[in-house]
């Protein structure tokens, strides 16, 4: 009985983790596709880094916020939408190229961030992990079901051999139709 409870808890936990990974992967992929669509037609504009914040400022890695001032005629300030994949080593005053769509004021992206790799990697990775985990759980559950079915079949055969008078009757002792 304890083994059945343990297996049920493990299947439930594994299923929840698989679904969470699939959901995270789906959301990440959809966000990446939205960024691809939003910046696909954007203009390459020269900009100056106005503000940059790092999680590890002494190493200048893991940007938390990057703000740039476009050096075109507008002089608009824009925030980099995807700071997770922003280049490291940025300092205030650096001249950079960004993608900026005038229809989305205040938003920008570095051209290197628009590739399929940087935008799709996290979402697809988690999605694939969730899919693999789901397939493994489905295989384990299917195997457990087949083993249980085979045990019942063998038990029924043994009972029929031991009690030939029960032949043609179901497990309630009633005659089968």
C-alpha positions in Angstrom: 0.0 0.0 0.0 2.8 2.4 0.9 4.5 1.7 -2.5 1.2 2.6 -4.3 1.0 5.9 -2.4 4.6 6.7 -3.1 4.2 5.9 -6.8 1.1 8.0 -7.0 2.8 10.9 -5.4 5.8 10.6 -7.7 3.6 10.4 -10.8 1.7 13.4 -9.7 4.8 15.4 -8.8 6.5 14.4 -12.1 3.4 15.3 -14.1 3.2 18.7 -12.4 6.8 19.4 -13.1 6.4 18.3 -16.7 3.4 20.5 -17.2 5.2 23.5 -15.6 8.2 23.0 -17.9 5.9 22.8 -20.9 4.0 25.9 -19.8 7.2 27.9 -19.1 8.5 26.8 -22.5 5.3 27.8 -24.3 5.2 31.2 -22.6 8.9 31.8 -23.3 8.6 30.8 -26.9 5.5 33.0 -27.4 7.3 35.9 -25.9 10.3 35.3 -28.2 8.0 35.1 -31.2 6.4 38.4 -30.2 9.8 40.0 -30.0 10.7 38.6 -33.3 7.6 40.0 -34.9 7.8 43.4 -33.1 11.4 44.1 -34.1 11.6 42.3 -37.5 10.9 45.5 -39.4 12.6 47.8 -36.9 15.2 50.4 -38.0 18.8 50.1 -37.0 19.6 53.2 -35.1 22.7 54.5 -33.5 22.4 55.1 -29.7 24.3 55.9 -26.6 24.1 53.9 -23.4 22.5 56.2 -20.8 22.1 53.9 -17.9 23.1 50.3 -17.2 22.6 48.2 -14.1 24.3 44.8 -13.5 23.6 42.1 -11.1 27.4 41.8 -10.7 28.6 45.3 -11.4 32.3 44.6 -10.7 32.3 42.0 -13.5 29.8 43.9 -15.8 27.8 40.8 -16.4 24.1 39.9 -16.1 22.5 43.1 -17.0 19.3 44.0 -15.0 18.5 47.2 -16.9 19.8 49.0 -20.0 18.6 52.3 -21.2 19.8 54.0 -24.3 19.3 57.4 -25.9 18.8 57.3 -29.7 21.2 59.6 -31.5 18.8 60.2 -34.4 16.9 63.5 -34.7 14.3 62.4 -32.0 16.8 61.8 -29.2 14.3 59.4 -27.7 15.2 57.3 -24.6 14.5 53.6 -24.9 14.8 50.6 -22.7 16.2 47.4 -23.9 13.4 44.9 -23.8 15.4 41.7 -23.3 18.2 42.4 -20.8 18.9 38.7 -20.1 20.6 38.4 -23.5 22.0 41.9 -23.7 25.7 42.2 -24.3 28.0 42.3 -21.3 30.6 45.0 -20.6 28.4 48.0 -21.5 29.2 51.3 -19.8 27.5 54.6 -19.8 28.5 56.6 -22.9 29.2 53.6 -25.1 27.9 54.0 -28.7 25.9 51.0 -29.8 23.5 50.0 -32.6 19.9 49.2 -31.6 16.7 48.1 -33.3 14.0 50.7 -32.7 10.5 50.8 -34.2 8.9 54.3 -34.1 5.5 52.5 -33.5 6.9 51.2 -30.2 8.4 54.3 -28.5 10.5 53.5 -25.5 11.5 50.0 -26.6 14.7 48.8 -28.3 16.6 45.7 -28.8 20.3 45.0 -29.8 20.5 43.4 -33.3 22.4 40.4 -31.9 19.4 39.7 -29.7 17.0 39.3 -32.6 18.5 36.0 -33.8 16.6 32.8 -33.2 19.2 31.4 -30.8 19.1 34.1 -28.1 15.3 34.6 -28.2 14.2 31.0 -28.6 16.8 29.1 -26.5 15.2 29.4 -23.0 11.6 28.8 -24.2 12.5 25.9 -26.5 14.8 24.3 -23.9 12.2 24.2 -21.2 9.5 23.1 -23.7 11.6 20.2 -24.9 12.5 19.2 -21.3 8.9 19.3 -20.4 8.0 17.2 -23.5 10.7 14.6 -22.8 9.6 14.4 -19.1 6.0 14.0 -20.2 6.9 11.2 -22.6 8.9 9.4 -20.0 6.1 9.6 -17.5 3.6 8.4 -20.1 5.9 5.5 -20.8 6.2 4.6 -17.1 2.5 4.9 -16.6 1.7 2.8 -19.6 4.2 0.1 -18.5 2.7 0.1 -15.0 -0.8 -0.3 -16.5 0.4 -3.2 -18.8 2.1 -5.0 -15.9 -1.0 -4.6 -13.7 -3.2 -6.0 -16.6 -0.9 -8.9 -17.1 -0.9 -9.7 -13.3 -4.7 -9.7 -13.4 -4.8 -12.0 -16.4 -2.4 -14.5 -14.8 -4.3 -14.4 -11.5 -7.5 -15.1 -13.4 -5.9 -18.1 -15.2 -4.6 -19.5 -11.9 -8.0 -19.2 -10.2 -9.7 -20.9 -13.2 -7.3 -23.8 -13.0 -7.8 -24.1 -9.3 -11.6 -23.7 -9.5 -12.8 -25.3 -12.8 -16.4 -24.9 -11.7 -16.0 -21.1 -12.1 -15.3 -21.4 -15.8 -17.6 -19.2 -17.9 -18.4 -17.0 -14.9 -17.2 -13.5 -14.1 -15.4 -12.5 -10.9 -18.8 -12.1 -9.1 -19.7 -15.7 -9.8 -22.3 -14.8 -12.3 -22.6 -16.6 -15.7 -21.2 -14.4 -18.5 -23.5 -13.6 -21.4 
